[in-house]
Amino acid sequence: MLTILVALVLAPVAILVGFDGVQTPADILKWSSRIVTLLTGLTLLLSWTPALRFLHWITLGRLWWFPWLEGEWRAEIRSNWPKIERLYKAANGNGPHFDALTEPVTDADAKVTGADVRIKVGLFEIEIEIVPDGTERCSTTDYVRPSWVKPARPKLSYVYTQVDPLPVAPTDTRTHAGAGIVQVMSNGELRGEYWTNRKGENGLNTSGTIIIRRVA
């Protein structure tokens, strides 16, 4: 976006020079100042989400820029914690022998968590907040990078921090970092994988898959 703004300043000046619209350094400074003032006002306007969304809509940004993701979503998160927990219990003698390479996790072991998701879209950044159901935990992104290299699907890469203000089990931590990559599917869903450093020093860090669907 910064590259685009710089280009919008330099391109008009170059055009004016080419058509003899400016002839002296003072003219260049004058026109550059006017263009910068105009772009500053435009930037301030587009910092207002409704204005940015209108620009995205009127320029068909969903086709060349990135799909519009602002809004409320619901997530379905599947974790590998059941395998880790069975390994942990087997190792300390509180569970039967378990070989994670040969013994699959059954449906009874599957851990699926629902969560509320809020995505905020700004001119220069995207923010994602995830709150799992039935908890006071909250994950907020520290970094989000949208990318779209066609013909591949649009993709979000992100790093986040999760904080749990309540006491946690010995196998958990109150604060941990994580990362994820999700693709924007043709039906509008976000699907991908995530990883965490949750209790990583003890080999208990988790990973899994995540599906995020927009709330109608």
TAHUQUI-V368028 format. One record per residue. PHI is phi as a letter, one per 20 degrees, with the letter a starting at -180 (none if undefined). NEAR is the number of other ideal C-beta (glycine too) atoms within 12 Angstrom. D_CENTER is the distance of its C-alpha to the mean C-alpha in Angstrom with 2 decimals. Layout:
phi/near/d_center
PHI/NEAR/D_CENTER
PHI/NEAR/D_CENTER
This chain:
phi/near/d_center
none/21/17.19
f/12/19.65
f/10/21.50
f/17/21.97
f/20/23.32
f/16/25.70
f/16/26.87
f/22/27.57
f/27/29.80
f/20/31.64
f/19/32.17
f/23/34.29
f/26/36.31
f/18/37.00
f/17/38.10
f/22/40.40
f/19/41.89
f/12/42.53
d/12/44.38
m/10/46.24
f/17/44.32
c/22/44.19
c/14/47.04
c/13/46.75
g/12/44.15
f/11/44.56
f/17/43.57
f/21/40.41
f/14/39.47
f/18/40.32
f/27/38.25
f/25/35.30
f/16/35.44
f/20/35.55
f/27/32.59
f/21/30.50
f/15/31.53
f/18/30.56
f/26/27.11
f/17/26.59
f/15/27.50
f/22/25.25
f/24/22.25
f/14/23.15
f/17/23.49
f/26/20.11
f/19/18.54
e/17/19.70
g/23/17.13
g/15/19.97
f/20/21.30
f/31/18.09
f/24/17.75
f/15/21.43
f/23/21.09
f/25/18.33
f/17/20.75
f/12/23.94
e/16/22.85
l/13/21.43
g/23/18.04
f/19/16.76
e/14/19.18
c/12/18.62
e/24/15.62
a/29/12.62
g/33/12.72
f/28/12.52
d/36/9.81
g/24/11.17
p/24/12.92
e/21/13.70
c/30/12.78
c/26/14.36
d/36/13.19
d/26/15.71
d/39/15.18
d/27/17.87
d/31/18.73
e/28/21.35
g/28/22.83
g/27/26.02
f/30/27.08
f/31/26.41
f/26/28.36
f/27/31.23
f/27/31.44
f/25/31.51
f/19/34.24
f/18/36.22
f/19/36.16
e/14/37.53
n/9/40.04
d/13/38.61
b/18/37.85
f/12/39.32
g/13/38.83
b/24/35.51
d/12/34.62
f/20/30.90
e/8/31.71
d/9/34.23
d/17/33.66
f/16/30.82
e/23/29.03
e/12/30.76
g/10/29.49
f/10/30.87
e/23/28.69
g/19/25.41
d/24/22.90
d/23/20.67
d/28/18.81
e/22/17.70
b/32/15.22
e/27/14.43
c/39/10.92
c/26/10.51
d/35/8.05
d/24/9.55
d/31/9.91
d/22/12.18
f/25/14.31
d/18/12.86
b/20/9.36
c/34/6.42
d/24/6.35
c/43/5.64
c/28/9.01
c/37/10.62
c/26/14.45
f/26/16.43
f/17/19.66
m/11/22.80
c/22/21.42
d/16/20.70
f/30/17.78
b/24/14.57
d/37/11.24
c/25/9.42
f/31/6.75
e/19/8.96
b/20/7.08
c/30/4.22
c/22/6.47
e/32/7.32
b/20/10.63
b/21/13.48
d/11/16.68
f/11/19.06
e/6/20.52
f/11/17.48
f/24/14.84
g/33/11.76
c/26/8.94
d/36/5.25
d/24/5.75
b/37/4.55
c/24/7.50
c/34/8.54
c/26/12.06
d/36/13.92
c/23/17.24
d/21/20.12
f/12/22.95
e/13/25.46
g/10/27.54
c/19/26.18
f/15/28.07
g/12/29.38
e/21/27.00
c/27/23.93
c/26/22.65
f/20/21.78
c/21/18.93
b/27/16.84
d/25/13.87
b/35/11.66
b/30/9.22
b/37/7.95
c/27/7.93
c/39/8.07
d/28/10.34
e/29/11.27
e/18/14.80
f/11/17.89
e/14/18.21
n/22/14.85
f/24/13.44
d/40/10.21
c/27/11.77
a/28/11.31
c/26/12.04
b/40/11.28
b/25/13.68
c/31/14.95
d/23/17.81
g/35/19.25
l/24/23.00
f/18/22.59
f/10/25.91
d/18/27.63
m/16/25.97
d/28/24.33
f/25/20.65
d/35/18.81
b/25/16.58
r/29/16.12
d/26/14.56
b/40/12.32
c/29/12.97
c/37/11.43
d/24/14.04
f/23/14.47
f/15/17.23
f/8/20.24
